[in-house]
Amino acid sequence: MSTLQTWINQNSTNLDVVTPIKERACDALAAVLRSRPRRAKADSRVMRKGVERC
């Protein structure tokens, strides 16, 4: 059975593959979150703190 260090050295190229994919995924998520339509405050159904409730 090979040691962990040997396995890591042999598979170090995995990071070279995963890192760009991860960066693209993060960029895509950020773009989706930025482009999401924002709700108007008038449509908000959450009551403000301190508002009297009947």
KEMARMAR-643985 format. One record per atom (N, C-alpha, C): residue in one letter; x, y, z. Coordinates in steps of 0.001 Angstrom, whole numbers, plus 500000, padded with zeros to 6 digits. Layout:
N
AXYZ ...
This chain:
54
M500851498815500000 M500000500000500000 M500893501244500000 S500596502179499129 S501418503382499040 S501061504357500151 T502018505195500471 T501781506185501520 T500942507325500970 L500394508087501872 L499549509216501475 L500351510240500688 Q501580510512501138 Q502414511500500452 Q502688511091499009 T502950509816498781 T503177509326497419 T501922509506496582 W500785509200497157 W499517509343496443 W499253510803496089 I499546511702497042 I499333513132496790 I500258513611495679 N501523513183495709 N502470513604494673 N502047513099493296 Q501526511909493227 Q501095511357491946 Q499836512047491437 N498997512516492333 N497718513109491940 N497701514624492084 S498867515247492128 S498905516696492280 S498313517405491069 T498284516745489925 T497712517371488734 T496199517531488863 N495573516824489784 N494134516988489984 N493802518424490356 L494656519060491157 L494416520455491530 L494484521356490306 D495356521023489375 D495460521814488148 D494171521746487336 V493447520666487469 V492186520496486748 V491035521102487534 V491022520886488840 V489889521297489670 V489850522803489881 T490999523432490065 T491030524859490390 T490341525726489338 P490645525594488044 P489939526433487065 P488439526162487011 I488059524905487187 I486629524570487177 I485940525220488364 K486579525159489522 K486008525765490729 K485890527276490565 E486904527899489993 E486855529346489774 E485720529727488826 R485551528961487763 R484456529245486816 R483098529068487475 A482976528043488308 A481704527809488993 A481396528959489941 C482396529427490656 C482187530551491577 C481825531820490815 D482498532055489688 D482177533226488870 D480756533144488323 A480348531957487896 A478998531781487365 A477958532006488451 L478216531491489646 L477282531695490752 L477170533170491097 A478290533863491142 A478268535295491443 A477482536056490380 A477634535685489122 A476901536352488041 A475408536125488178 V475013534915488527 V473589534614488703 V473026535412489863 L473757535473490956 L473265536207492122 L473179537701491843 R474105538237491046 R474065539664490707 R472915539981489768 S472582539069488858 S471578539355487843 S470159539036488292 R470016538486489486 R468685538144489993 R467849539407490163 P466613539396489719 P465788540595489904 P465548540849491389 R465680542088491759 R465499542453493157 R464035542777493418 R463527542347494546 R462140542670494896 R462053544108495401 A460953544735495087 A460712546072495612 A460379545951497090 K460745546968497857 K460487546905499295 K458996546897499601 A458177547426498712 A456736547446498937 A456159546031498923 D456810545128498199 D456327543754498120 D456738542908499311 S457551543462500168 S458069542684501293 S456935542301502232 R456867541025502576 R455814540545503468 R456307540390504893 V457596540602505108 V458147540489506452 V457935541816507160 M457355541758508325 M457079542989509065 M458353543498509713 R458473544811509738 R459632545424510365 R459627545165511861 K460796545212512455 K460933545009513889 K460207546133514627 G459425545778515607 G458724546756516421 G457346547135515916 V456923546638514775 V455604546950514235 V454561546184515041 E453485546884515404 E452440546245516209 E451661545259515356 R451439544099515910 R450685543057515205 R449330542886515881 C448303542721515092 C446966542567515660 C446668541126515977 
